[in-house]
Amino acid sequence: MQSQDLPRDIWFCSPLRLTEMVDALGADILEEDYENYWEWIIADMDGMVLDITRTHTREPHRTSTRIFVYNLSPMSEATIRKIVAALQKIRINPIYVGQWNFLHDNEFDQIVHEVFDL
């Protein structure tokens, strides 16, 4: 698998606030903000800077929350497992791992590599 094909994104639907997800990851908030379409938190988890984001134009449980490494690099298998385990502890299910590829405007193609379902 080439580096551009490696998983870089984790996503799921959840009614929880983004801050609750950051807490579950044991991460420290570096920045929290929103704009017309997106809300996001930039957080440090063990020296890795993550972006936790979703649209706030729909109810949280009806839209995907996306977690990715801030510089868009692929995630290691260990990082994926750590994030998935932390999210499952707060009953987030199912969790998708793969890639979000930009299409246009605020639209992305979601390519699923793996699904974690309790």
NORDAHU-V71337 format. One line per field, one symbol per residue. ss: DSSP state (A for helix, B for strand, O for the rest). phi: phi as a letter, one per 20 degrees, with the letter a starting at -180 (. if undefined). psi: psi as a letter, one per 30 degrees, with the letter a starting at -180 (. if undefined). Layout:
BEGIN
ss->???
phi->???
psi->???
END
This chain:
BEGIN
ss->OOAAAOOOBBBBBOOOOAAAAAAAAOOBBBBBBBOOOBBBBBBBBOOBBBBBBBBOOOOAAAOBBBBBBOOOOOOOAAAAAAAAAAAAAOOOOOBBBBBBBBBBOOBBBBBBBBBBOO
phi->.fgfefgcccbadbfffgffffgffmedfdbcabcfddcbcecddlndedddbafdecfgfdcfeddbfgemffefgffgfffffffffdmeafcdcrcddfdalddceddedbcdcf
psi->klefflkfkkllkkflleeeeeeefglkkekkllaeelklkkljjhfkjkkjllkgflkefglkkkklkeggllkleeeeeeeeeeeefghkklkkkbkkkkdlcgkkkjjkekkjk.
END
